């Protein structure tokens, strides 16, 4: 009976984690470039009372055996990198990735991070930075005198502009590159719409947008989250009901132990 109590307890703990993950997905439904997380579960060790395929008392071979499980555990959380919906902003510095890839940014410490959030701004030196001020790791500098209203970012990441007073003269300002990973689900979530490379993700592969499997750049758009509210609400309801059922199993086990204690008395 105690085994049942502990087994149900693992179920309640697992559903708590699922609810926490679902709540985080829903909280980020409007976060630019956010990718929803999925919780993977695995069953725990089994107590084998009779191994399948062994000879039983009747001399026959047991077709199924008898194994009693001991509950469930959360095995992993996996980021789902399906594309989010595009929102047109008409801001010349807003860009979205249509397809695979990440923007590479550099932290003040010099460490590299990666993001799908293309809401860029210009710092005092004319460099493209994120909304948190992290430098876009591409050789792009907006020169003084460039009209931002006429700034153009091509599908291949090429950034061009027009100097004030010379409307027919186009100036090449650099090119935005993208990074891709063999296993993007292995990236570490750092918060702030940033990811860090790990041994599981593999090394970054930098390239030109539109080449070697990388997506293309869309200027004037931002990629929304890929969270589907209806799906998350269904997951939330399912987790709540599973939690309730597990709590009832614990209550039933407690009542049975109480009855057994009364018999002893």
C-alpha positions in Angstrom: 0.0 0.0 0.0 2.9 2.4 0.8 4.1 1.7 -2.8 0.9 3.1 -4.1 1.2 6.2 -2.1 4.7 6.9 -3.4 3.7 6.1 -6.9 0.8 8.5 -6.8 3.1 11.1 -5.3 5.4 10.9 -8.3 2.4 11.4 -10.5 1.4 14.6 -8.7 4.9 15.9 -8.8 5.1 15.3 -12.6 1.7 17.1 -13.2 2.9 20.0 -11.1 5.9 20.3 -13.4 3.7 20.0 -16.5 1.5 22.8 -15.2 4.5 25.0 -14.5 5.8 24.4 -18.1 2.3 25.1 -19.6 2.0 28.3 -17.5 5.4 29.5 -18.9 4.3 28.8 -22.4 1.0 30.8 -21.9 2.9 33.6 -20.2 5.1 34.0 -23.3 2.3 33.8 -25.9 3.1 37.4 -27.0 6.9 37.2 -26.6 8.8 37.8 -29.9 10.5 34.7 -31.2 9.5 32.5 -28.2 9.4 28.8 -28.8 7.1 26.6 -26.6 8.5 23.8 -24.4 7.3 20.3 -24.2 7.8 18.1 -21.1 8.9 14.5 -21.8 8.0 11.9 -19.2 9.4 8.4 -18.5 8.2 5.6 -16.2 10.3 4.6 -13.2 11.8 1.3 -12.2 9.6 -1.9 -12.1 9.4 -4.5 -9.4 9.5 -7.8 -11.3 7.4 -10.5 -9.6 7.5 -12.8 -12.6 9.7 -12.2 -15.6 7.9 -12.5 -19.0 8.9 -15.8 -20.7 9.7 -17.7 -17.6 8.3 -21.1 -16.7 5.4 -21.0 -14.3 4.1 -23.6 -11.8 2.0 -25.3 -14.5 5.1 -25.9 -16.6 4.0 -23.4 -19.2 5.8 -20.3 -20.3 4.4 -17.1 -18.9 3.3 -14.9 -21.9 3.3 -11.6 -20.0 4.9 -12.0 -16.5 4.1 -9.7 -13.6 5.8 -6.3 -13.2 4.6 -3.5 -11.0 5.7 0.0 -11.8 6.8 2.7 -9.3 5.6 5.9 -10.9 6.7 8.5 -13.3 9.5 11.1 -13.7 10.1 14.1 -15.9 12.8 13.1 -18.3 13.4 16.4 -20.2 11.9 19.6 -21.5 12.2 20.1 -25.2 12.0 23.3 -27.2 9.7 23.0 -30.2 11.3 25.1 -33.0 8.3 25.3 -35.3 7.8 28.7 -36.9 5.7 31.4 -35.3 3.3 33.7 -37.0 4.7 36.8 -38.7 3.6 40.3 -37.6 4.1 43.2 -39.9 5.5 46.2 -38.1 6.8 48.3 -41.0 9.8 49.2 -38.8 12.9 49.2 -41.0 15.0 47.7 -38.3 12.6 44.8 -37.5 13.6 41.6 -39.2 12.3 38.0 -39.0 13.8 34.7 -40.1 11.7 32.7 -42.5 13.1 29.3 -42.0 16.0 27.9 -39.9 18.6 29.9 -38.2 19.4 32.3 -35.3 20.8 35.8 -35.0 24.1 35.7 -33.2 24.6 38.4 -30.6 27.5 39.2 -28.3 27.2 39.9 -24.6 29.3 42.5 -22.8 31.4 39.6 -21.5 32.2 38.6 -25.1 30.2 35.4 -24.9 28.0 34.5 -27.9 24.3 34.0 -27.6 21.6 33.3 -30.2 18.1 34.6 -30.7 15.1 34.5 -33.0 14.0 38.0 -31.8 14.8 40.4 -34.7 13.7 43.6 -33.0 16.9 45.5 -33.5 17.9 49.1 -32.7 20.9 51.3 -33.4 23.4 52.2 -30.7 25.4 55.4 -30.5 28.1 54.0 -32.8 25.6 53.0 -35.5 25.7 49.3 -34.7 22.7 47.0 -34.6 21.8 45.9 -31.1 19.0 44.0 -29.4 16.4 45.8 -27.2 18.7 44.8 -24.3 21.7 46.5 -26.0 23.5 43.3 -27.0 25.5 43.7 -30.2 24.5 41.9 -33.3 27.5 39.8 -34.4 27.6 41.0 -38.0 29.7 43.6 -39.7 26.8 46.1 -40.1 27.3 49.8 -39.2 24.8 52.5 -40.0 26.9 55.5 -41.1 26.1 59.0 -40.0 23.8 60.7 -42.6 22.1 57.4 -43.7 18.3 57.9 -43.9 16.7 55.2 -41.7 13.4 55.5 -43.6 15.3 54.3 -46.8 17.3 51.6 -45.1 16.9 48.3 -46.9 17.6 44.8 -45.6 17.5 42.1 -48.3 16.5 38.5 -48.1 20.1 37.5 -48.0 20.8 39.9 -45.1 22.5 42.6 -47.2 22.0 46.0 -45.6 22.0 49.1 -47.9 21.1 52.7 -47.3 21.0 56.1 -49.0 23.1 59.1 -47.8 21.2 62.3 -47.2 21.5 64.6 -50.2 22.4 61.7 -52.6 19.1 59.9 -53.3 20.6 57.9 -56.2 23.7 56.7 -54.4 23.2 53.4 -52.6 25.7 52.5 -49.8 26.5 48.9 -48.8 26.4 48.9 -44.9 27.2 45.2 -44.4 25.5 41.9 -44.2 23.6 40.1 -41.5 24.6 36.4 -41.0 22.7 33.6 -39.4 23.8 30.7 -37.3 22.3 27.2 -37.4 22.8 24.1 -35.2 22.6 20.4 -35.9 20.4 20.0 -32.8 18.7 23.3 -31.9 16.7 21.5 -29.1 20.0 21.1 -27.3 20.5 24.8 -26.9 20.4 26.2 -23.3 17.6 28.6 -22.5 19.2 31.7 -21.0 16.2 34.0 -20.7 15.8 37.3 -22.4 15.0 35.5 -25.7 18.6 34.2 -25.8 20.0 30.7 -26.2 23.5 29.4 -25.6 25.3 26.7 -27.5 26.0 23.4 -25.6 27.7 20.1 -26.3 24.2 18.8 -27.1 23.4 21.4 -29.7 26.7 21.1 -31.5 28.9 23.9 -32.9 27.4 26.9 -34.7 27.5 27.0 -38.5 27.5 30.6 -39.7 26.3 31.4 -43.2 24.5 33.7 -45.5 20.7 33.8 -45.2 19.0 31.6 -47.9 22.1 29.3 -48.3 23.0 25.9 -47.0 19.6 25.3 -45.3 19.4 28.7 -43.6 16.2 30.8 -43.7 15.8 34.2 -45.4 15.4 37.6 -43.9 12.1 39.5 -44.0 12.4 43.2 -43.3 9.6 45.0 -41.5 8.3 41.8 -39.8 8.7 40.2 -36.4 8.2 36.5 -35.6 5.7 35.9 -32.9 5.7 32.9 -30.5 4.6 29.5 -31.7 2.4 29.0 -28.6 -1.1 27.8 -29.4 -3.3 28.9 -26.6 -6.0 26.2 -27.2 -3.4 23.4 -27.1 -1.9 24.8 -23.9 -5.3 25.1 -22.2 -6.1 21.5 -23.1 -2.7 20.5 -21.6 -3.5 22.5 -18.5 -6.9 20.9 -18.0 -5.4 17.4 -18.6 -2.7 18.0 -16.1 -5.1 19.3 -13.5 -7.4 16.3 -13.9 -4.4 13.9 -13.7 -3.3 15.6 -10.5 -6.8 15.2 -9.0 -6.9 11.5 -9.8 -3.5 10.9 -8.3 -4.5 12.8 -5.1 -7.6 10.6 -4.9 -5.4 7.5 -5.2 -3.4 8.7 -2.2 -6.6 9.4 -0.3 -7.9 5.9 -1.1 -4.6 4.3 0.0 -4.8 6.3 3.2 -8.3 5.1 3.9 -7.3 1.5 3.3 -4.3 1.8 5.7 -6.7 3.3 8.2 -9.1 0.3 7.9 -6.1 -2.1 8.3 -5.0 -0.2 11.4 -8.6 -0.5 12.9 -8.6 -4.3 12.2 -5.3 -4.6 14.2 -6.8 -2.7 17.1 
